[in-house]
Amino acid sequence: MNDTHINIERALIIAVHLKKESDFDFQASVSEIRSLCETAGLEVVDTVIQNKDRTDHSFYLGKGKIEEIIELKERVDLEFDVVVVNDELTNSQSKRLNEMLDCKIIDRTQVILDIFAQRAKSREGKLQVELAQLEYLLPRLSGHGQSLSRLGGGIGTRGPGETKLEMNRRHIRNKIHDIKTQLEVIKEHRKRYRENRQKKQMFQVALVGYTNAGKSTWFNKLTESNTFMEDKLFATLDPKSKIMKVNDGFNILLSDTVGFIQQLPTHLVEAFSSTLEEAKYADVIVHVVDRSHPDYMNHIKTVENILAELDMKNIPMLTLYNKKDLLETSVNTTGPHQLIVSVNDPEDVSHFKAALVNLIKTEMHSYHIKMLDYDGQTISTLKETTLVENIEFNEMSQLYEIKGYENPENGVTEQLMNHKAVETIFTETEDKNEDN
């Protein structure tokens, strides 16, 4: 048998600490790029940091610091194949760093794209990755000559590849147009699928949050499924949806989405907007926050900013401060529709479902139905499509009374009234009209 040797690339991280940036925010950013590198399969050998008022226009770092890196490269214990930059580089910065250091230069955006390339499994996900890679590459084509393969080759053999990097601008633009056309077709299929679900009166809830906050773990727990999850950034890329039940039978379509991250370039948000389609059209959003992370407040701001960019800020939201079992001290919530939870605590799962039901009620209208006879099928339909709060037999009126909440656009109670099998149903509104 022949042993297959996997060559793990060694990476040196370089970062500029701007004086206007706090020490805490900068260290959190450096810690995150390190995690991104490890998720992408790189072995980080060291980190070089320079304090500056602003990044160097030509080289990102100052020339003196670059000379230090060249010296580091000569050390046997610090040999590296890749330099990873904790920012998005300009065309000229990437070109000059490549010439000075004579090795592959990868910026923060390229690392994220590389991880997406690894994680994408569906046809749509793969198209989105290729689109984002090409849109990143297009403005960086000119002036690189032989350095093209180092600029956009990605980590290992992933990325658009040397052949595509040598395409002329027109060819790349045509490819981008072709991918966008294919994605529009997929988007139309998704739209029709979503409309069919809405016709079936399905209430939609989307899990959103910073990458590695625990969304997929909660998705698995609530839907009793086995979606891929891992303690790494961007473990979930392709969106997934599944039915979960609350309130003794009410059907909810729960969707898991790609995690957000700081400094996500605009074109990347646009390229992956369709992976957030389920969240964009959700009735309620559940924002999962890793409360144990030291930089959780910045994570919250990042998610809120991206939701605002995608016109999703006004969707009702339940916030889960997750991973309370990793906290050294107990913490409290600071507002309504917030919970401190751990997916490993069965009581917290019940608390989450109860809080979700309460939030959903705020988006529904109450109803009061009276029936002459107990109709099991009608009760079952109401439990699946509305939030039934109470069912009881009124001795005074000799009627069965059902109280609950429904989405007024679905008109479940109105449909039941018009059905000949349940023609003895009256709504509270009609009773008032009869009294008048």
C-alpha positions as CSV (number, residue, x, y, z in Angstrom):
1,M,0.0,0.0,0.0
2,N,1.2,3.5,-0.8
3,D,0.8,6.1,1.9
4,T,-0.7,9.4,0.8
5,H,1.2,12.3,2.3
6,I,-0.8,15.4,2.7
7,N,1.4,18.5,2.6
8,I,0.0,21.1,5.1
9,E,1.0,24.6,4.1
10,R,2.6,26.7,6.8
11,A,1.3,30.3,7.2
12,L,2.7,33.5,8.6
13,I,0.0,36.0,9.6
14,I,0.7,39.7,9.3
15,A,-1.6,42.4,10.7
16,V,-1.5,46.2,11.2
17,H,-2.8,47.5,14.5
18,L,-4.3,50.9,13.7
19,K,-4.0,53.4,16.5
20,K,-7.7,54.2,16.3
21,E,-8.5,50.5,17.0
22,S,-8.8,49.3,20.6
23,D,-6.4,46.6,21.8
24,F,-9.3,44.3,22.6
25,D,-10.9,44.7,19.1
26,F,-7.6,44.2,17.4
27,Q,-6.6,41.1,19.4
28,A,-10.1,39.6,18.7
29,S,-9.6,40.2,15.0
30,V,-6.1,38.5,15.1
31,S,-7.6,35.6,17.0
32,E,-10.3,35.2,14.4
33,I,-7.9,35.3,11.4
34,R,-5.9,32.6,13.2
35,S,-9.1,30.5,13.6
36,L,-9.9,31.1,9.9
37,C,-6.5,29.9,8.9
38,E,-6.8,26.7,11.0
39,T,-10.3,26.1,9.6
40,A,-8.9,26.4,6.1
41,G,-6.2,23.8,6.8
42,L,-3.2,26.0,7.3
43,E,-0.6,25.6,10.1
44,V,0.1,29.0,11.6
45,V,3.8,29.4,12.5
46,D,3.8,33.0,13.8
47,T,2.1,36.4,13.7
48,V,3.8,39.6,12.8
49,I,2.1,42.8,14.0
50,Q,2.9,46.4,13.2
51,N,1.4,49.5,15.0
52,K,0.7,52.3,12.5
53,D,-1.6,55.3,12.0
54,R,-2.7,53.7,8.7
55,T,-1.7,50.8,6.4
56,D,1.0,51.5,3.9
57,H,-0.5,52.4,0.5
58,S,2.1,50.4,-1.4
59,F,3.1,47.5,0.8
60,Y,0.5,47.3,3.6
61,L,3.3,47.0,6.1
62,G,6.2,49.4,6.4
63,K,9.4,48.4,4.5
64,G,11.3,47.9,7.7
65,K,8.8,45.3,8.9
66,I,8.9,43.6,5.5
67,E,12.6,43.3,5.8
68,E,12.1,41.6,9.2
69,I,9.8,39.1,7.6
70,I,12.4,38.3,4.9
71,E,14.8,37.6,7.7
72,L,12.3,35.4,9.5
73,K,11.8,33.4,6.3
74,E,15.5,32.3,6.5
75,R,15.0,30.7,9.9
76,V,14.5,26.9,9.7
77,D,12.0,26.9,12.6
78,L,9.8,29.6,11.0
79,E,9.7,28.5,7.4
80,F,6.4,29.4,5.8
81,D,4.7,28.9,2.4
82,V,2.0,31.4,2.7
83,V,1.6,35.0,4.1
84,V,-1.9,35.6,5.3
85,V,-2.9,39.3,5.7
86,N,-5.6,40.2,8.2
87,D,-7.2,42.7,5.9
88,E,-8.4,42.9,2.3
89,L,-5.4,43.9,0.1
90,T,-5.5,46.3,-2.9
91,N,-4.2,45.2,-6.2
92,S,-0.9,47.1,-5.8
93,Q,-0.4,45.9,-2.2
94,S,-0.8,42.3,-3.2
95,K,1.5,42.6,-6.2
96,R,4.3,44.4,-4.3
97,L,4.1,42.0,-1.3
98,N,4.3,39.1,-3.6
99,E,7.4,40.6,-5.3
100,M,9.1,41.4,-2.0
101,L,8.4,38.2,-0.1
102,D,8.5,35.8,-3.1
103,C,5.7,33.6,-1.7
104,K,1.9,33.2,-2.0
105,I,0.0,36.1,-0.5
106,I,-3.5,35.5,0.7
107,D,-5.7,38.2,2.3
108,R,-8.6,37.7,4.7
109,T,-11.2,37.6,2.0
110,Q,-9.4,34.8,0.1
111,V,-9.2,32.7,3.3
112,I,-12.9,33.1,3.8
113,L,-13.5,32.2,0.1
114,D,-11.3,29.1,0.5
115,I,-13.3,27.9,3.5
116,F,-16.5,28.4,1.5
117,A,-15.0,26.4,-1.3
118,Q,-14.3,23.5,1.1
119,R,-17.8,23.7,2.7
120,A,-20.1,24.1,-0.3
121,K,-21.8,20.9,-1.2
122,S,-24.9,21.9,-3.2
123,R,-24.8,23.0,-6.8
124,E,-26.0,26.5,-5.6
125,G,-23.4,26.7,-3.0
126,K,-20.6,25.8,-5.4
127,L,-21.9,28.4,-7.9
128,Q,-22.0,31.0,-5.2
129,V,-18.4,30.2,-4.3
130,E,-17.2,30.5,-7.9
131,L,-19.1,33.8,-8.4
132,A,-17.5,35.3,-5.3
133,Q,-14.0,34.1,-6.3
134,L,-14.4,35.6,-9.8
135,E,-15.8,38.9,-8.6
136,Y,-12.9,39.1,-6.2
137,L,-10.4,38.3,-8.9
138,L,-11.7,40.5,-11.7
139,P,-10.4,43.9,-10.5
140,R,-7.0,42.3,-9.5
141,L,-6.1,40.9,-13.0
142,S,-4.1,43.7,-14.4
143,G,-0.3,44.0,-13.8
144,H,0.4,40.7,-12.1
145,G,2.0,38.8,-14.8
146,Q,3.6,35.6,-13.4
147,S,2.3,36.3,-9.9
148,L,-1.3,35.5,-11.0
149,S,-1.2,31.9,-9.7
150,R,0.1,33.1,-6.3
151,L,-2.5,35.9,-6.1
152,G,-5.7,33.8,-6.6
153,G,-4.7,30.2,-6.4
154,G,-6.1,29.8,-2.9
155,I,-4.8,27.4,-0.3
156,G,-3.4,24.2,-1.7
157,T,-5.0,23.4,-5.0
158,R,-8.4,25.1,-4.3
159,G,-9.6,28.4,-5.7
160,P,-10.4,29.4,-9.3
161,G,-7.2,27.8,-10.5
162,E,-4.3,29.0,-12.7
163,T,-6.2,28.4,-16.0
164,K,-9.1,30.6,-15.0
165,L,-6.8,33.2,-13.6
166,E,-5.3,33.6,-17.1
167,M,-8.6,34.3,-18.6
168,N,-9.1,37.8,-20.1
169,R,-11.5,40.2,-18.5
170,R,-14.2,39.6,-21.1
171,H,-14.2,35.8,-20.5
172,I,-14.4,36.3,-16.7
173,R,-17.3,38.8,-17.1
174,N,-19.1,36.3,-19.4
175,K,-18.5,33.6,-16.8
176,I,-19.9,35.8,-14.0
177,H,-23.0,36.6,-16.2
178,D,-23.5,32.9,-16.8
179,I,-23.3,32.0,-13.1
180,K,-25.7,34.8,-12.2
181,T,-28.1,33.5,-14.8
182,Q,-28.0,30.0,-13.3
183,L,-28.4,31.4,-9.8
184,E,-31.5,33.3,-10.9
185,V,-33.0,30.1,-12.1
186,I,-32.3,28.5,-8.8
187,K,-33.7,31.5,-7.0
188,E,-36.9,31.2,-9.0
189,H,-37.2,27.5,-8.0
190,R,-36.7,28.5,-4.4
191,K,-39.3,31.3,-4.7
192,R,-41.9,28.8,-6.1
193,Y,-41.1,26.3,-3.3
194,R,-41.5,29.1,-0.7
195,E,-44.8,30.2,-2.2
196,N,-46.1,26.5,-2.0
197,R,-45.1,26.4,1.7
198,Q,-46.9,29.6,2.3
199,K,-50.0,28.2,0.7
200,K,-49.8,25.3,3.1
201,Q,-49.9,27.9,5.9
202,M,-46.3,27.2,7.1
203,F,-44.9,29.6,9.7
204,Q,-41.2,30.2,9.0
205,V,-38.4,30.7,11.6
206,A,-34.7,31.2,10.6
207,L,-31.6,30.7,12.8
208,V,-29.0,33.4,12.2
209,G,-25.9,34.4,14.0
210,Y,-22.1,34.8,14.0
211,T,-20.2,31.8,12.7
212,N,-19.7,29.0,15.2
213,A,-22.3,30.4,17.6
214,G,-24.1,27.1,17.8
215,K,-26.9,27.5,15.2
216,S,-26.6,24.0,13.7
217,T,-26.5,22.4,17.2
218,W,-29.8,24.0,18.0
219,F,-31.2,23.1,14.6
220,N,-30.4,19.5,15.2
221,K,-31.8,19.5,18.7
222,L,-35.1,21.2,17.7
223,T,-35.7,19.1,14.5
224,E,-34.2,15.9,15.8
225,S,-31.9,15.8,12.7
226,N,-28.2,15.3,12.1
227,T,-27.0,18.4,10.2
228,F,-23.3,18.6,9.9
229,M,-21.8,20.5,12.8
230,E,-18.2,21.1,13.9
231,D,-16.4,23.4,16.3
232,K,-15.0,25.4,13.3
233,L,-15.9,28.5,11.5
234,F,-18.4,28.2,8.7
235,A,-19.3,24.6,9.5
236,T,-22.6,25.3,7.7
237,L,-22.7,26.9,4.3
238,D,-25.6,25.4,2.4
239,P,-29.0,26.4,3.9
240,K,-31.2,23.6,5.4
241,S,-34.8,23.6,6.5
242,K,-36.9,21.1,8.4
243,I,-40.2,20.9,10.3
244,M,-40.2,21.4,14.1
245,K,-43.3,21.2,16.3
246,V,-44.2,23.5,19.2
247,N,-47.3,24.0,21.3
248,D,-48.7,20.5,21.0
249,G,-48.6,20.2,17.2
250,F,-48.0,23.6,15.6
251,N,-45.8,23.2,12.5
252,I,-42.9,25.5,12.1
253,L,-40.4,25.4,9.2
254,L,-37.0,26.0,10.8
255,S,-34.1,27.1,8.7
256,D,-30.3,26.9,9.4
257,T,-28.2,29.6,7.7
258,V,-24.5,30.4,7.0
259,G,-22.7,32.1,9.8
260,F,-21.8,35.8,9.6
261,I,-18.3,37.2,10.2
262,Q,-16.7,40.6,10.7
263,Q,-15.2,42.4,7.7
264,L,-17.2,40.4,5.2
265,P,-16.8,42.3,1.9
266,T,-19.9,43.7,0.2
267,H,-19.6,41.5,-2.9
268,L,-19.4,38.4,-0.7
269,V,-22.6,39.4,1.1
270,E,-24.3,39.9,-2.2
271,A,-22.9,36.7,-3.7
272,F,-24.2,34.6,-0.7
273,S,-27.5,36.5,-0.3
274,S,-29.4,33.6,-1.7
275,T,-28.1,31.3,1.1
276,L,-29.9,33.7,3.4
277,E,-33.2,33.6,1.4
278,E,-34.8,31.5,4.0
279,A,-33.9,34.0,6.7
280,K,-35.0,37.0,4.5
281,Y,-38.5,35.7,4.1
282,A,-38.9,34.3,7.7
283,D,-41.7,35.4,9.9
284,V,-39.4,35.3,12.9
285,I,-35.6,35.3,13.3
286,V,-33.7,33.5,16.1
287,H,-30.4,35.2,16.7
288,V,-28.0,32.7,18.3
289,V,-25.1,34.4,20.1
290,D,-22.1,32.6,21.6
291,R,-22.3,34.3,25.0
292,S,-19.1,32.6,26.2
293,H,-17.0,34.4,23.5
294,P,-15.1,37.4,24.8
295,D,-16.0,39.4,21.8
296,Y,-19.7,38.5,21.7
297,M,-20.8,42.2,21.6
298,N,-19.0,42.8,18.4
299,H,-20.5,39.6,17.0
300,I,-23.9,40.9,17.8
301,K,-23.2,44.2,16.0
302,T,-21.8,42.4,13.0
303,V,-25.0,40.3,12.6
304,E,-27.2,43.3,13.1
305,N,-25.3,45.3,10.5
306,I,-25.6,42.5,7.9
307,L,-29.3,42.0,8.7
308,A,-29.8,45.8,8.1
309,E,-27.9,45.5,4.7
310,L,-30.2,42.7,3.7
311,D,-33.4,44.6,4.7
312,M,-34.1,42.1,7.5
313,K,-33.8,44.4,10.5
314,N,-37.6,44.7,11.0
315,I,-38.3,41.0,11.2
316,P,-39.3,40.1,14.8
317,M,-36.3,38.5,16.6
318,L,-35.7,36.2,19.6
319,T,-32.1,36.3,20.9
320,L,-30.5,33.2,22.3
321,Y,-27.4,33.9,24.4
322,N,-26.0,30.4,23.9
323,K,-23.3,28.3,25.6
324,K,-24.2,29.4,29.2
325,D,-22.6,26.1,30.4
326,L,-19.2,27.6,29.3
327,L,-19.6,30.7,31.4
328,E,-17.7,31.0,34.7
329,T,-20.4,33.2,36.3
330,S,-24.1,33.5,35.7
331,V,-25.4,36.3,33.6
332,N,-28.9,37.9,33.0
333,T,-30.7,39.1,30.0
334,T,-31.1,42.8,29.4
335,G,-34.4,43.0,27.4
336,P,-37.5,41.3,26.1
337,H,-37.4,38.2,23.9
338,Q,-34.0,37.2,25.1
339,L,-32.8,33.9,26.8
340,I,-29.6,32.6,28.4
341,V,-29.4,29.0,27.3
342,S,-27.4,25.9,26.7
343,V,-28.5,23.3,24.1
344,N,-27.3,20.6,26.6
345,D,-30.0,21.7,29.2
346,P,-33.4,20.0,28.5
347,E,-35.2,22.8,30.4
348,D,-33.6,25.4,28.2
349,V,-35.0,23.6,25.1
350,S,-38.5,23.9,26.7
351,H,-37.8,27.6,27.6
352,F,-36.8,28.3,24.1
353,K,-39.9,26.8,22.5
354,A,-42.1,28.7,25.0
355,A,-40.3,32.0,24.3
356,L,-40.6,31.3,20.5
357,V,-44.4,30.7,20.9
358,N,-44.8,33.9,22.8
359,L,-43.0,35.9,20.1
360,I,-45.0,34.2,17.3
361,K,-48.2,35.2,19.1
362,T,-47.3,38.9,18.7
363,E,-47.3,38.4,15.0
364,M,-50.8,36.7,15.0
365,H,-54.4,37.6,15.7
366,S,-56.4,35.9,18.4
367,Y,-59.5,33.9,17.6
368,H,-62.4,32.3,19.6
369,I,-64.3,29.4,18.0
370,K,-67.4,27.7,19.3
371,M,-68.5,24.2,18.2
372,L,-71.6,22.2,18.9
373,D,-69.8,18.9,18.8
374,Y,-66.2,17.9,19.5
375,D,-64.6,17.3,16.1
376,G,-61.2,15.6,16.4
377,Q,-60.1,16.3,12.8
378,T,-60.9,20.0,13.2
379,I,-59.0,20.2,16.5
380,S,-56.0,18.5,14.9
381,T,-56.1,20.9,11.9
382,L,-56.2,23.9,14.3
383,K,-53.3,22.5,16.4
384,E,-51.1,22.1,13.3
385,T,-51.9,25.4,11.6
386,T,-52.6,27.8,14.5
387,L,-51.4,28.2,18.1
388,V,-54.2,26.7,20.2
389,E,-54.2,28.1,23.7
390,N,-57.3,26.5,25.3
391,I,-60.0,24.0,24.5
392,E,-62.8,23.5,27.0
393,F,-66.5,22.6,27.1
394,N,-68.7,25.5,28.3
395,E,-71.5,24.1,30.5
396,M,-73.6,27.3,30.2
397,S,-73.7,27.4,26.4
398,Q,-73.2,23.6,25.9
399,L,-70.6,24.5,23.3
400,Y,-66.9,23.5,22.9
401,E,-64.8,26.7,22.9
402,I,-61.4,27.0,21.3
403,K,-59.1,30.0,21.8
404,G,-55.9,30.6,20.1
405,Y,-53.8,32.6,17.6
406,E,-53.6,32.4,13.8
407,N,-51.9,34.2,10.9
408,P,-54.7,36.4,9.5
409,E,-53.3,35.9,6.0
410,N,-53.8,32.2,6.1
411,G,-57.4,32.4,7.3
412,V,-57.6,28.9,8.8
413,T,-60.7,29.6,10.9
414,E,-62.5,31.1,7.9
415,Q,-61.7,28.1,5.8
416,L,-63.1,25.8,8.5
417,M,-66.3,27.9,8.8
418,N,-66.9,27.5,5.1
419,H,-66.4,23.7,5.2
420,K,-69.7,21.8,5.2
421,A,-68.4,19.3,7.8
422,V,-67.9,22.1,10.3
423,E,-70.7,24.4,9.5
424,T,-71.6,24.7,13.2
425,I,-68.5,26.8,13.9
426,F,-69.0,30.5,14.7
427,T,-66.3,33.1,15.4
428,E,-66.5,35.6,18.2
429,T,-66.9,38.4,15.6
430,E,-70.0,36.8,14.1
431,D,-71.5,36.4,17.6
432,K,-71.1,40.1,18.1
433,N,-72.7,40.8,14.8
434,E,-75.7,38.6,15.6
435,D,-76.1,40.4,19.0
436,N,-76.3,43.7,17.2
